[in-house]
Amino acid sequence: MSETRALGPQETGGDPAGTAYSTAEHIRLAETHSAHNYAPLPVVVAEGDGAWVTDVEGRRYLDCLAGYSAVNFGHRNPELVAAARQQLERVTLTSRAFYHDRFAPFVAALAGLAGKGRVLPMNSGAEAVETAVKVSRRWAYDVKGVPADQATIVVAGGNFHGRTTTIVSFSDDPDAYGGYGPYTPGFRSVPYGDADAAAEAVDSTTAAILVEPVQGEAGVIVPPPDYLPRLRELCDRHRVLLIADEVQSGLGRTGTVRACEHTGVVPDAYLFGKALGGGILPVSAMVADEDVLGVVKPGQHGSTFGGNPMACALGSTVVRMLRDGPYLDNARRLGELLRTRLKEFEGRGAVSTRCIGLWAGIDVSPELATGRRMCELLAERGVLVKDTHGSTIRLSPPLVVSEDDLDWGLDQIAAVLTELGA
């Protein structure tokens, strides 16, 4: 299924003559002129369609990463492309200095989808988390009565909430925080999935518990079923905000709009991003009720591009697609196939596997290969995945992937594990 087809010459902005670059030339220029903050696989994508992408040499790959869940609805989804094209022909940016006709429909729709009253739109997921940090602290001072500059936020070990200076201050990944001190104070980190440890960290200064319902970057780590309910009870007892970072886990990835739904927990605030922009624009938001977001007054927080007309047009379309489309059903149905197939890998090259909806982590036996090597071997077979933390790989294909294509992709993983074992 990873057949090659001719794309023809690819015009590029970096080449005035419009001559096509080969894969090697693209990589050479990128390595020469870009900062080396990533180590990409040697694949240069030129086109995307649904769950598939095509490189500059014309080879097709099954995309089992989907932009870390930003492309949940598939590459070039017709509904999203149409929404973007229509808005491009009207107005793209006004700033929040004025209202625009896409803003109210978007915030109303997203608030309704999340079951909350108010929306604060931003751009990246990291901005949504930064917004939550600021709002939580403001709430602690204005509402809870925490003494000035004393508010604390409890976070979980193994977290990934973004890469700003404040956010990496409460990361325990040396690659994320190393060399970026001095670090922002005010955070208490406890082991993920350990509600007792969270309880020990909460005191009268605690403004919020910030947690991922499922930890994506850590390797798709699903906590014990009583973890979020116990955090909810803890927050209620101590008058603390429970903030769910659903940037990766939300908007269909786990088969629900919000991953919190799996345990019936309703946090005080949701943080959305990635898929909210349909894989076309960065769009994020903090969604909560008036008693939380009402602490922010004019001039106290904002963003030039946050809530822009293009973002709102796409975000409204995403909300409608989640409500009316097949995406949640697809994630649940194909998630069962994924879970079943992954179990076949355990003891056959995989130490363990985890799956929730259409999202999975595979811990490959370190004796066989690193996660990076697995990604390289799978790319050679026409499947794109991403490694994390040593020998773990993550799968998060677009929710539009077909059953046959998903099965084929899993066949390639099985084949690579078999080859490595031999």
Buried (B, 14 or more C-beta within 10 A) or exposed (E): BBEEEEBEEBEBEEEEEEEBBEBEBBBEBBEEEEEEEEEEBEBBBBBBBBBBBBBBBBBBBBBBBBBBBBBBBBBBBEBBBEBBEEBEEEBBEBEBEEEBEBBEBBBEBBBEBBEBBBBBBBBBBBBBBBBBBBBBBBBBBEBBEBEEEEBBBBBBBBBBBBBBEBBBBBBEBEEBBEEEEEBBEBBBBBEBBBBEBBBEBBEEBBBBBBBBBBBBBBBBBBBEEEBBBBBBBBBEEBEBBBBBBBBBBBBBBBBBBBBBBBBEBBBBBBBBBBBBBBBBBBBBBBBBBEEBBBBBEEEEBBBEBBBBBBBBBBBBBBBBBBEEBEBBEBBBBBBEBBBEBBEBBEEEBBBBBBBBBBBBBBBBBEEBBBBBBBBBBBBBBBBBBBBBBEBBBBBBBBBBBEEEBBBBBBBBBBEBBEEBEE
